[in-house]
Amino acid sequence: MTEPSSRPSREETFARYMKGASRVAGFTRDMPLLVPDRLEERAADNASTPFILFEEQSITFAEANRRANRVAHAAYALGLRRGDVVALLMSNRPEFVLTWLGLAKAGIVTALINTSATGSVLGHALSEVKARAMIVGGELLELLDTLDGPVGIPVLVDAEAGQIFSVDSERKDLAPLLAAASDENPPKSWREGLVAADTLYLIFTSGTTGLPKAAKMSHLRFLNSGEMMGGLLSFGKDSVFYCVLPLYHGAGGMVVPSACLAFGIPFVLRRRFSRSGFWSDVRRHNITAMYYIGEIIRYLLATEPSAGERDHSLRKMAGAGLKSDVWRAFTERFGIELVIEGLGATEANYGLTNIDNVVGAVGRITHPEYTNIRVQRWDFETDQPMRDAAGRPLLAGPDEVGELIAEVLPGNGVAGFFEGYTSQEATEAKLARDLFHPGDTWVRSGDLVRVDADGYVWFVDRVGDTFRWKSENVSTQEVEAVLVAFPGLDMVNVYGVRVPGTEGRAGMAALKFHEGNVFDPAVFYAFARERLASYAVPVFVRLCRAMDMTTTYKLRKLPFQRQGYDPALIGEPVFIADPQLGTYVPVTPETLERLGIPPFQKEDV
């Protein structure tokens, strides 16, 4: 880990970054190189090297290519052609990757469907992408039964051994179609005319509000991510990558397989993250690097210490959302040498990467004039960017909080390329135009950051996740980082709730304790008062049996915000801080009246 006194110079950081970026120096938007071309390259030059290690399976690059070819030929035989969209609903298993690779060989775009989507959300996803067919894992067929009516398009079922399902006029078994298909590379004419900037697949954003949007992910974006990440992690022939994240999301579904295709190395695939199976996987497969989400690292850190915890091969990690306290504790306990923390989004036209091991930073802007990134100063009173008299955004200075924005750049290069969503309305909503000069276009990230004097970027919160209370700005993430250290606490979700007749929002902490631990109101109040500014101490505490999370381990705040502090609406214990008593007391009508807090009004949220 790099301490402030030993931070590298901007030139040293830039040189290190360019070492990783050198492999993509010649990439252009119009180059004819596509992802299936990369698979065919690896099948030729790394034929016998494992590509996917899954449970007891070891699938080489050559075998992966043959299986993808069968998917391409089967799809073509069904009448699917270049530019068509096929929805893919499947859990983490090799067939997921091999299916969209095969479809890409025929120029077909795959829509990766979130496995938690049901009912109207699933129906929305299918209509959003205008899919002509759907491939469904047999393990998830029951999700189709939640739709309001038939799917309306052919459904091809990919069942694992032993899975039993019924076929009908809408659902057909994919297995015989694949068995009858050729395993030879299909003609490149099937994808003729496509270039790197064209869409490889669609990924649905995992936002915590509203219906998901289908973001376009190009061949260029996929190829670039793997070359960059593998270069920064210094992958070599003995490297093994670990994937415990959902394949329908950009972190697990793009970065990991892309890096392995780029460098000809294997990745170990898990159906889902397992805290108990994590280190046995690492030791069994000699895993050297993993891609993480911060919550996963916290789960691993929560295990009881044991002998030989550093006796493993994992030394490098890359990902996002790792809080500083967990970062330090995890790397020191388990002997991790390099953490590459980043900040971006599924649809982002920029990328920030901390390659200096500076704990807590999400990246470094060494030469601002050469990037498309700017930080516009934030007005917490209006929850909007601050502007000058001419209406132009004011740029944030060192350590000033602002929203990260990234300019959409024209031309033929990788930089600034924004692909948007299938919905033009959603694409436009993400953009801001004519900010600094007529005709410019910027992507609004929704991320509040600060940049220090050395150019290191620090994530503060999402827009809307920083709330104002008693004329002070409160960062939900900063409060969470403090409270999570309370003994016995498993998870904490901090957000602001409306209190009728007051300005801003009052802080509320939803707490979930480890089994066997109970909430002590006085001890928790003293803990928070000692470590937080008075205005940041949560006014309310909610005790939760379970936390509401997205499938990519992000805590949902909006549903909790809407329920406010009414125990009857919440259905779980709710407490309010009583400063005079020095403790939290149960929320009752009498308590609220005594403390001068009006009853919660749902319509005020």
JOZILIN-V62836 format. One line per field, one symbol per residue. ss: DSSP state (H for helix, E for strand, C for the rest). phi: phi as a letter, one per 30 degrees, with the letter a starting at -180 (. if undefined). A space follows every 50 residues. Layout:
ss=???
phi=???
This chain:
ss=CECHHHCCCHHHHHHHHHHHHHHHCCCCCCCCCCHHHHHHHHHHHCCCCE EEEECCEEEEHHHHHHHHHHHHHHHHHCCCCCCCEEEEECCCCHHHHHHH HHHHHCCCEEEECCCCCCHHHHHHHHHHHCCCEEEEEHHHHHHHHHCCCC CCCEEEEECCCCCCCCCCCCEEECHHHHHHCCCCCCCHHHHCCCCCCCEE EEEECCCCCCCCCEEEEEHHHHHHHHHHHHHHCCCCCCCEEEECCCCCCH HHHHHHHHHHHHHCCEEEECCCCCCCCHHHHHHHHCCCEEEEEHHHHHHH HCCCCCCCCCCCCCCEEEEECCCHHHHHHHHHHHCCCEEEEEECCCCCCC CEEECCCECCCCEECCCHHHCCEEEEEEECCCCEECECCCCCECECCCCC CEEEEEECCCCCCCCCCCCCECCHHHHHHHEEECCCCCCCEEEEEEEEEE ECCCCEEEEEEECCCEEEECCEEEEHHHHHHHHCCCCCEEEEEEEEECCC CCCCCEEEEEEEECCCCCCCHHHHHHHHHHHCCHHHCCCEEEECCCCCEC CCCCECCHHHHHHCCCHHHHCCCEEEEECCCCEEEECCHHHHHHHCCCCC CHHHC
phi=.cdedbdddedddddddddddddcecdbdcdddcddddddddddcbecdd cbcbhccbcddddeddddddddddddddjdbejdccdbbaddaeeedddd dddddcidcccdcddcdbhdddddddddchdcabcbdedcedddddddjd djbecccccdejdcaccadccbddedddddddcdededddcdjdbedddd accddcecbiddcccdbdeddddddddddddddhdbdcdbccbccdddcd dddcedddddddcibdbcccdadbddcddddeddchdcbbcbcedddddd ddddebdidcdacdbbbblaicdeddeddddddcidcbbcdbbaaecdca acbcccidejdclbcdbedccccbbceccddchbddbdddiddcdddeid dacdbbddcdjcdddidccicdcdddddddcbchdcaejdbbdddiccbb cdddjdcbdcadejccccbhibdcdddddeddddddeidcbbbcacbdce ibdibcdbcdcbcdejcbdcedddddddddcbdedcdedbbcccdacdbd dcicddceededdhbcedddibdbbbdbeddiacbedbedddddcicded ceddd
